[in-house]
C-alpha cells in the first residue's frame, strides 16, 4: 500500500509552535510582507533575523508530539510511505521520520546570499544577528521559502509524483489554502487514492475526503493508523 501524507502547521501546534493562520495565527500578529519576503530581508535583515531567531528558540524548546510520532511509526509499518510537509520546524525528523520532503525549506538551514553556501545551524539564540557566512563573510538568510519565491523544484516535482502514485493520501493539520501544496490531495484523489483528512476544522479538502476525522493530529492519526 502506497501511503502519502501532507502535513501543515496544525500538527506542530500541539507542540506549542504557533500556526500562521487561524485566530491565534502569526499572520494576525505580524505582517508577512515585513518579515517573510526577499524585499523585507533586503530592507532590514536584522529585523527579519530577530523574528526568525525568536521562532527558532520556540522550536528548540518544543518536542515532537504524538502526531509526529505516529507518522514515524507509519513509516516503519509501511515500506512505501512518504511524508510531504509544509512545516519548516524539523520536528518530523526529530520524531524519527526519514522519508520527508520539505516543500517550504527548513528554519535550521542557513544560506549565504553571497557565495550560496548552505548549512545547518542549530544554535538558538544565534550569537550574532544578522549572522554572516564563515566562508565569505556574506549575509546569511534563513533556508525557508518566502512569499514571492518559488518552491524548490526537485521537492515539488517529487511531491507531485508521489501524490499521483498514492493508494492512500492523508492530509493533516493544513488549512489547504497555500498552493501549490494544497493541490496535492486533489492530485491524489483524481488518480483514485483514498483521501483521509485529520483536522479539527473543516477545510477545502473536507468535501472530497473519503474519511474526515475532526480531531487534533495526535488523536486523529492514532485512529488513522488503526484504520490502515
Secondary structure by P-SEA (a helix, b strand, c coil): cbbbbbbccccccccccccccccccccccccccccccaaaaaacaaaaaaaaaaaaaaaaaccccaaaaaaaaaaaaccbbbbbbcccccccccccccccccccccccbbbbcccbbbbbbcccccccccccccccccccccccccccccccaaaaaaaaaaaaaccbbbbcccccccccccaaaaaaaaaccbbbbbcccccccccccccccccccaaaaaaaaaac
